[in-house]
Amino acid sequence: MIVTLLGATGLVGNECRKVLEKADFVERLILPVRRMPGGAVSGAKAEWTLTDFSKLQDRKDIFTADAVICCLGTTIKKAGSKKNFEAVDLKLPLACAGIAKAQGAKHFLVVSAQGASPSSPFHYNRTKGLLEQGLGLLGFPSLTVVRPSLLLGKRTEKRPLESLMQKVFSRNLNFIPAFWRPVHAEAVAQVLASSLLEPPQGTRIIYNRSLAKADIFTSLSAK
C-alpha cells in the first residue's frame, strides 16, 4: 500500500509516521513537508519531499497513493488570525483532498476534533466541522474521521495552555469519562494505521471514547 501522510512533523503526524514506517502493509510512505525537519532521511520506505503547498497543482505526484492521512493543523495564536487558521485547518486539507481524489486515492483519513460541527459556536470546532462537511462532499469511497479530545504528547512548538492542561489531566485520566478523556497522540496514530487495513464503506467517525479505549492498550503494550 502507498500512503501519503500530511503533517508528518506535527504531534500526531510524527507518531503516525513512526507507526507506518514499521507497518508491513505499507510499501511506500510519502511525506510532503514545507521544511525538512532535522534528521529527516528518506529510506527504503519513507520519502521526505520538500513541497510548496501554495502550488499543489504542480505536485500532484505526492497524492498518487492508495490512502492519504491528513494530520495538518495549527492554532489561531500561531497562525496569527482566524483567516490564517482557516487556511491551514480548512482550505489546505480540502485542496489536498481534492487533488488526492482526482489522482485516484480511495481512502482519506483526517484528524478532526471532538465537538466538530459546522454550526458550533466555537470557531475551532466550527472550522473542523466545515472540513468534515467538505470532505464528505468529495465522495471518497472511504472517509475516516478521527475526533480526539485533548491530545497528550510532546510538541516541538510551545502551547502554554495545552501544556498546563496536560499536567493537570495526565495524572488523573481514569477519573475522566471516556468521552472527554485526553488521549495520547500515539493512540491516535495507532487507530489511524489500523483504519488503513479496514477502510469503511462511506464515512466512519471514530469518537474520543474509542480512542480512549485504544489508549489503554497502547499504554499497556508500552510497559
N, C-alpha and C positions, 0 to 999 in steps of 0.2 A: 504493500500500500504506500502511495505517495501522499504525504501530509504537508501542508503549508501552515506554519504557526506564526501568527501575527502578535506582536507584543512579547517576543521571547526574552526581553531583558527586564520585564516587569516582575512583580511578586509572583503572580500565578503563572505567567508565561515562562518564567525561568524554571519553576518546578515542573511544569508540563514538558519543557524541553528535556529535562533530566530523565523523566519517565519514558518519553518517546524514543530517546536515544538508546535506551536499553530494551525497548519492546521488539520482539522478534518479528511481529507482523508489519512493522514499519521498515520499508526498504529505503525510502528517501525522505529526509526531513528538511524542508526549505524554510530558511529563517531570514526573512526580509527585515532589515533594520535601518534606521536613519543614520545611526553612528555605530561603528563597530565597538563592541564592549571589550574591555581589557581581557586578554586571554582567549578571545574567540578564535577557534581553529576549526576549519572545515575538515571533516574526516570522511570515512567511507560512507557514512550515512548523513550526517549533518552538513548542510550547505548554507553558510552565512553569506548573505548577499546585500551589499550596500544599495539602498533604494531611496529614490526621491519620491515620496508619497504624493507630491503635488503633480507628478507626471506618471500616474499609474497606467495610463493607456500605452506608455512606452515599455511597460514591464509586465505585459500580460503573461509572460512565460512563468512568472513566480506563482501564478494561480492555476497552472495546469497541474492539477492534483486530484486525487480521489476525494479528499476531505480538506477543509480549511477550518482551523481553530482560531478564533479571534479573542485575544486577551488584551486588546487595546483599551486604554483608559487613563484618565488623569483626574485632576481636581480643579475646581474653579479658581482656587488660590494659585495653583501652579500655572494654569492656563492664562490667568490674568483677567478674564472676563467670561460671562456666560456664553457669549458668542464663540469665543475661542474654545471653551469647554465642549460646546456642541460640535465644533469642527472635528474634535478628536474622538468624542464618545458617540457621536451620531452620524455625521456626514462621512467621515473616513471609513468606518466599518461598513456602511451601506454601499459606498463606492467600491470597496474591496469585494463585497459580496456580489455586487452586480457583475463585476468582471469575472469572478470565480464561477458564477452560474453560466455566463456566456462561454467560459472555457471548458465547461463540462463537469465541474465539481458536483458530486451527488449529495454530499453531506456537509452542512455548515454548522459549526458549533460556536457558541458565543457565551462569554461570561457577562451576565447582566447583573441584577441586584434584587435583593429581597424588597418587595413592595413596588416593583416596577409597574407602572401603569401610565398610559397616555393622558389620563385625567388626574394624576396625582397632584396634590397642591405643592409638593416639594419638587423643585426644579431637577434635582439629581434623578429622582425616581421617575419623573415625567419624561426626562430625556431617554432613560433606559427603556421606558415603556414604548416610546416612539420608535426606538431602534428595533425592538422586538416586533412591533407592528409592521415596520418597513421590511424587515427580513421575511416576515410571513407572506407579504405580497409578492416577493420574488419567486416564489413557487419552487423552492428546493425540494427534491424528493424526500430528503431527510433534514430536519432542522432541530438541533438540540440547544435548548436554552437553560443555562445554569444560573440559579438565583441565590447566591450566598448572602449571609448576613455579614457582620464584621469579619474581615479576613485577618488571621493571625500569621505572623511571619516577619522576617527581617527584610525591610525595604532598603534600597540604595538611597532613596530620597527621604527627607525628613517630613513627617506628618505628625506634629506635636500632639494634637488632639487624639489621633488614632493610636499613637504610642501610649498615651495615658489610658485609653480605653483598654488596650491590650493588657497593660499591667494590672488593671482593676479586675478584668473579667477572666483572664487566662488562669487564675488560681482557683476559680470557683465555677468552672464550666458545667459540672454535673448538677449544679443547683439552678441552672438557667434552662427553661423549657427549650426543647429541640428546635422549635420553630424560630426562636430568636438567638439561639446559642452561637457564639463566634466559632468559626471553623478555620482550621489551618489551610494555608494555600496548597500544601502537599496533598491534602484530601481532595480538594477541588481538582487538582491535576490528575489524580488517580481516577476520579469519576469521569473526567473528560476522555482520558485514554481508554477506559472501559467502554465508553459510549461509542467509540470508533468501531468496536467489534460488534456492537448491536445497534445499528442505525435504525431509527424509528420510521414508521410509515407516516409521513407528515411531520407534525410538530410534537416534540416532547419537552416538557418543562420539568426540570429537576429542582425541587424546592429545598430550602435550607435543612429541613428535618432529615431528608435523605443524606445530605452532605454531612450533617452532624453524626449520623449513624456510621457513615463511611469513615469519618474522622476517628471514631473509637477504634476501629480495626486497624487503621493506619498507624495510630499511636501505639497500639499493642504490638504490631509487627516490627516497629522500630526499636522496641526494647530488647 
